[in-house]
Amino acid sequence: MNRLICIALLISIAPVFITGCGNKSETVYSEPPLIERKELKPSPSEVVTKFLNALKDENYGKAYKYVKVPYTDKAGYINQMKNTVADNDVSILSYRLLATQIYDVTATVVVELSTKLKSPKTGSLIDMTQKSKYSLGRFDDKWLITAGNCIEGCLEREPVIEVVE
């Protein structure tokens, strides 16, 4: 009798194991859905291009339209740019857009700049090529430049050392 119960139990449990193992589905991993990003015009690349064109033409009022400068107003920005250009005899000869990376509400644009400027060492005008990175943010559905930094081929100023006697 015990033997009969064991066989019956085995017969009733075996299909569960067989179908449980045989019906194993493969785990399918899917890519997360792409979130549609609102495309703003002008794009970050176009903002940097328009900004550099305005600087090249020494139109600092127009350049101000493409930057976010919470620490000054338009007149202050224009004066600051005029003074910086005059003090360093800097002018943009040409530029080339190298890369643009857009995130959700920020973007980065890398540009190769060819400039002419006064050497801090000799005071003579030199031609210089450098790579600069511009950071942008979205403000009121507009891309604006929030920072610009030289990342390669930068002109470094020598520190001023004061001698105390």
Secondary structure, 3 states (H helix, E strand, C coil): CHHHHHHHHHHHHHHHHHHHHHCCCCCCCCCCCCCCCCCCCCCHHHHHHHHHHHHHCCCHHHHHCCECCCCCCHHHHHHHHHHHHHHHCCEEEEEEEEEEEECCCEEEEEEEEEEEEECCCCCCEEEEEEEEEEEEEEECCEEEEEEEEEEECCCCCCCCCCCCC
